[in-house]
């Protein structure tokens, strides 16, 4: 169900992706692929890369932790009793200054499933969010247990705002849990309702003022944190069908580009101008072997050639100049028209 296995973790022209029991790194300039982790003993379902660390989570609580500078030294342990749904890494200090922790876990009595590495006073830490209703805080590289938090429901995703002060958490209900964050401490701020079904993904705008939640029933709900007001609720292109479930939401992370992208279970990626949410472009994703993959207008009907292609991940580059869309056998790169986008003529940004 969770589809977030394409990463663009730094300003380097690199992508990381999961392929079967392996993790590969792809150089987008040289068009070369390198195997980072090979022949893992489990099927990975989540992954994170930051700094020198790489972490991969599995379906049966497996957790592989390694260093990019030390190939072949991966440690595999079990953490929790079920699926490690989501992982994210960060090695910035947890206190003081501006902190960017894009994807992380929740700590409170309300439920989480996610994995994340944070750092306090330059000591890296790993957050493990598991389907067994727990979040575990582990020290790296020893993997010593620091904290275990329990929740009433499985949590699928959590995201900390770019300013490091807030966190949004979603899971196997239609509730959205919002927290204030102070270092490694979390205080519940509010509980909101997204749609009528479970939610799979959430993300914050680069200003930390808006956050979006993608749900199983094909809705993407956006809130303004300053007023806790729901700004808009968007529908996926294939809304009303199982293939129209929203699996991933991502705001453009930097620069003057203010976009929200969200992927569907199969076939389509939606891109919305977040200045007023009135303009949208829909990408019908397809490989080079498929006919005329490209832009679809909001009124277009789904094409039979690519609607069954399952989307495995969605990421903007760190400078927001490109959007990467993962498929089962390939990764597509779309260039963001950062100049023409400001006029948004014909609702086209890619």
BELTADA-V226996 format. One record per residue. N is the residue number from 1. PHI is phi in whole degrees, -180 to 180 (NA if undefined). PSI is psi in whole degrees, 0 to 359 (* if undefined). NEAR is the number of other ideal C-beta (glycine too) atoms within 8 Angstrom. Layout:
BEGIN
N | PHI | PSI | NEAR
N | PHI | PSI | NEAR
END
This chain:
BEGIN
1 | NA | 319 | 6
2 | -84 | 134 | 12
3 | -131 | 83 | 15
4 | -145 | 57 | 12
5 | -119 | 30 | 13
6 | -124 | 122 | 15
7 | -123 | 144 | 12
8 | -131 | 80 | 12
9 | -81 | 347 | 10
10 | -147 | 181 | 6
11 | -75 | 351 | 4
12 | -68 | 151 | 4
13 | -78 | 63 | 5
14 | -130 | 143 | 11
15 | -122 | 145 | 12
16 | -119 | 139 | 15
17 | -150 | 158 | 14
18 | -97 | 133 | 11
19 | -134 | 109 | 6
20 | 56 | 240 | 5
21 | -101 | 31 | 9
22 | -132 | 160 | 11
23 | -122 | 126 | 15
24 | -115 | 148 | 12
25 | -112 | 133 | 11
26 | -121 | 126 | 13
27 | -85 | 114 | 11
28 | -75 | 346 | 10
29 | -92 | 314 | 5
30 | -85 | 348 | 5
31 | 57 | 46 | 6
32 | -124 | 142 | 6
33 | -112 | 138 | 7
34 | -128 | 134 | 8
35 | -80 | 122 | 9
36 | -93 | 312 | 11
37 | -127 | 129 | 11
38 | -125 | 147 | 7
39 | 53 | 50 | 5
40 | -62 | 152 | 14
41 | -83 | 8 | 6
42 | -147 | 166 | 11
43 | -87 | 112 | 8
44 | -74 | 141 | 14
45 | -123 | 350 | 11
46 | -150 | 156 | 14
47 | -157 | 151 | 14
48 | -149 | 147 | 16
49 | -138 | 131 | 11
50 | -159 | 133 | 10
51 | 59 | 234 | 6
52 | -96 | 356 | 5
53 | -98 | 146 | 16
54 | -133 | 136 | 15
55 | -132 | 137 | 16
56 | -131 | 133 | 15
57 | -108 | 149 | 17
58 | -118 | 175 | 15
59 | -75 | 339 | 7
60 | -120 | 45 | 8
61 | 72 | 11 | 13
62 | -68 | 148 | 14
63 | -144 | 116 | 16
64 | -108 | 125 | 15
65 | -123 | 128 | 14
66 | -145 | 173 | 13
67 | -115 | 135 | 9
68 | -64 | 331 | 10
69 | -80 | 351 | 4
70 | -130 | 73 | 7
71 | -59 | 143 | 6
72 | 85 | 6 | 4
73 | -111 | 28 | 7
74 | -69 | 135 | 8
75 | -102 | 129 | 9
76 | -116 | 123 | 10
77 | -133 | 175 | 8
78 | -107 | 133 | 7
79 | -133 | 104 | 11
80 | 96 | 185 | 12
81 | -115 | 6 | 6
82 | -151 | 210 | 9
83 | -77 | 133 | 12
84 | -86 | 94 | 19
85 | -69 | 326 | 17
86 | -151 | 141 | 17
87 | -131 | 148 | 14
88 | -153 | 149 | 16
89 | -124 | 143 | 15
90 | -158 | 138 | 13
91 | -122 | 19 | 11
92 | -77 | 151 | 9
93 | -57 | 143 | 10
94 | -79 | 346 | 10
95 | -128 | 144 | 6
96 | 83 | 132 | 3
97 | 75 | 179 | 4
98 | -76 | 131 | 5
99 | -121 | 132 | 9
100 | -113 | 109 | 8
101 | -129 | 93 | 13
102 | -70 | 316 | 12
103 | -133 | 116 | 13
104 | -149 | 187 | 14
105 | -107 | 174 | 16
106 | -109 | 148 | 17
107 | -128 | 111 | 12
108 | 180 | 189 | 11
109 | -93 | 32 | 6
110 | -126 | 7 | 13
111 | 104 | 133 | 13
112 | -160 | 149 | 17
113 | -144 | 104 | 16
114 | -174 | 162 | 20
115 | -136 | 139 | 17
116 | -161 | 146 | 17
117 | -111 | 127 | 16
118 | -120 | 180 | 14
119 | -143 | 133 | 13
120 | -116 | 121 | 11
121 | 53 | 45 | 7
122 | 67 | 14 | 7
123 | -98 | 111 | 8
124 | -68 | 145 | 13
125 | -133 | 156 | 14
126 | -122 | 126 | 15
127 | -99 | 125 | 16
128 | -114 | 117 | 17
129 | -111 | 123 | 17
130 | -126 | 155 | 17
131 | -68 | 354 | 11
132 | -85 | 18 | 9
133 | 74 | 24 | 13
134 | -124 | 156 | 12
135 | -124 | 128 | 17
136 | -117 | 133 | 13
137 | -103 | 118 | 14
138 | -117 | 147 | 13
139 | -85 | 145 | 11
140 | -113 | 143 | 12
141 | -93 | 6 | 8
142 | -76 | 338 | 5
143 | 64 | 24 | 13
144 | -66 | 139 | 6
145 | -76 | 124 | 8
146 | -101 | 317 | 7
147 | -149 | 142 | 9
148 | -128 | 126 | 8
149 | -119 | 138 | 12
150 | -114 | 149 | 6
151 | -138 | 159 | 14
152 | -82 | 353 | 6
153 | -147 | 156 | 10
154 | -68 | 138 | 12
155 | -114 | 134 | 20
156 | -95 | 333 | 16
157 | -164 | 151 | 18
158 | -148 | 148 | 18
159 | -140 | 131 | 13
160 | -95 | 138 | 12
161 | -64 | 153 | 14
162 | -57 | 331 | 11
163 | -82 | 359 | 8
164 | 74 | 10 | 10
165 | -103 | 347 | 8
166 | -141 | 160 | 15
167 | -145 | 140 | 13
168 | -115 | 137 | 15
169 | -133 | 134 | 17
170 | -134 | 157 | 16
171 | -160 | 212 | 15
172 | -81 | 37 | 7
173 | -147 | 178 | 7
174 | -90 | 9 | 11
175 | -84 | 146 | 11
176 | -121 | 122 | 16
177 | -102 | 128 | 13
178 | -117 | 135 | 14
179 | -131 | 148 | 15
180 | -84 | 146 | 9
181 | -127 | 133 | 13
182 | -137 | 99 | 7
183 | 64 | 236 | 7
184 | -95 | 9 | 10
185 | -104 | 143 | 7
186 | -132 | 135 | 12
187 | -125 | 127 | 9
188 | -66 | 130 | 11
189 | -101 | 314 | 7
190 | -166 | 160 | 6
191 | -122 | 128 | 9
192 | -122 | 170 | 10
193 | -116 | 127 | 7
194 | -87 | 296 | 12
195 | -146 | 219 | 11
196 | -111 | 13 | 4
197 | -144 | 178 | 8
198 | -64 | 157 | 10
199 | -115 | 145 | 18
200 | -112 | 339 | 16
201 | -156 | 155 | 16
202 | -152 | 158 | 16
203 | -161 | 159 | 12
204 | -109 | 148 | 15
205 | -70 | 162 | 13
206 | -66 | 340 | 10
207 | -84 | 352 | 6
208 | 66 | 18 | 11
209 | -102 | 342 | 7
210 | -128 | 149 | 13
211 | -140 | 150 | 14
212 | -125 | 149 | 15
213 | -131 | 130 | 15
214 | -105 | 135 | 14
215 | -123 | 161 | 17
216 | -60 | 326 | 10
217 | -85 | 13 | 9
218 | 87 | 22 | 14
219 | -112 | 146 | 14
220 | -122 | 119 | 16
221 | -109 | 134 | 14
222 | -120 | 134 | 16
223 | -119 | 156 | 13
224 | -102 | 118 | 10
225 | -67 | 334 | 12
226 | -68 | 329 | 5
227 | -117 | 355 | 5
228 | 58 | 23 | 9
229 | -92 | 136 | 6
230 | -72 | 119 | 8
231 | -80 | 315 | 8
232 | -164 | 154 | 7
233 | -125 | 118 | 9
234 | -101 | 152 | 13
235 | -107 | 146 | 8
236 | -71 | 165 | 15
237 | -63 | 323 | 12
238 | -104 | 32 | 15
239 | -53 | 138 | 10
240 | 99 | 351 | 5
241 | -124 | 156 | 7
242 | -60 | 326 | 5
243 | -73 | 352 | 11
244 | -94 | 6 | 14
245 | -60 | 137 | 13
246 | -82 | 121 | 17
247 | -102 | 336 | 14
248 | -154 | 136 | 14
249 | -127 | 137 | 14
250 | -145 | 126 | 11
251 | -82 | 150 | 16
252 | -64 | 133 | 14
253 | -87 | 348 | 9
254 | -158 | 171 | 8
255 | 72 | 200 | 8
256 | -89 | 4 | 5
257 | -85 | 121 | 11
258 | -122 | 88 | 10
259 | -128 | 156 | 15
260 | -125 | 124 | 14
261 | -113 | 140 | 15
262 | -143 | 138 | 18
263 | -102 | 154 | 14
264 | -104 | 171 | 18
265 | -56 | 316 | 11
266 | -140 | 146 | 11
267 | 84 | 327 | 14
268 | -136 | 143 | 17
269 | -124 | 133 | 14
270 | -105 | 139 | 16
271 | -128 | 126 | 13
272 | -123 | 138 | 12
273 | -77 | 115 | 13
274 | -84 | 3 | 12
275 | -66 | 323 | 5
276 | -145 | 0 | 6
277 | 61 | 23 | 11
278 | -100 | 349 | 4
279 | -120 | 140 | 9
280 | -144 | 146 | 10
281 | -122 | 139 | 11
282 | -116 | 122 | 14
283 | -96 | 126 | 15
284 | -93 | 102 | 15
285 | -78 | 145 | 13
286 | -163 | 159 | 11
287 | -83 | 174 | 10
288 | -62 | 337 | 3
289 | -81 | 348 | 4
290 | -91 | 154 | 10
291 | -81 | 128 | 5
292 | 48 | 53 | 5
293 | -69 | 148 | 10
294 | 160 | 217 | 6
295 | -80 | 136 | 9
296 | -121 | 138 | 11
297 | -77 | 163 | 7
298 | -62 | 332 | 8
299 | -89 | 355 | 3
300 | -70 | 155 | 8
301 | -92 | 147 | 3
302 | -59 | 139 | 10
303 | -88 | 143 | 9
304 | -72 | 336 | 4
305 | -71 | 328 | 7
306 | -126 | 359 | 11
307 | -68 | 343 | 13
308 | -96 | 3 | 7
309 | -74 | 119 | 13
310 | -78 | 134 | 9
311 | -95 | 125 | 18
312 | -102 | 348 | 11
313 | -176 | 165 | 16
314 | -153 | 124 | 16
315 | -149 | 139 | 11
316 | -83 | 150 | 15
317 | -66 | 161 | 10
318 | -64 | 335 | 10
319 | -96 | 8 | 7
320 | 63 | 20 | 14
321 | -87 | 348 | 9
322 | -147 | 155 | 11
323 | -122 | 128 | 14
324 | -108 | 132 | 16
325 | -122 | 121 | 15
326 | -89 | 134 | 13
327 | -116 | 176 | 13
328 | -65 | 329 | 6
329 | -117 | 0 | 4
330 | -162 | 170 | 6
331 | -125 | 128 | 12
332 | -99 | 141 | 10
333 | -115 | 127 | 8
334 | -117 | 129 | 10
335 | -83 | 131 | 7
336 | -85 | 125 | 15
337 | -79 | 88 | 9
338 | -72 | 339 | 11
339 | -87 | 304 | 5
340 | -66 | 336 | 9
341 | -60 | 330 | 12
342 | -65 | 335 | 7
343 | -93 | 338 | 5
344 | 52 | 40 | 9
345 | -65 | 136 | 6
346 | 58 | 23 | 3
347 | 56 | 32 | 10
348 | -112 | 127 | 10
349 | -123 | 345 | 12
350 | -109 | * | 11
END
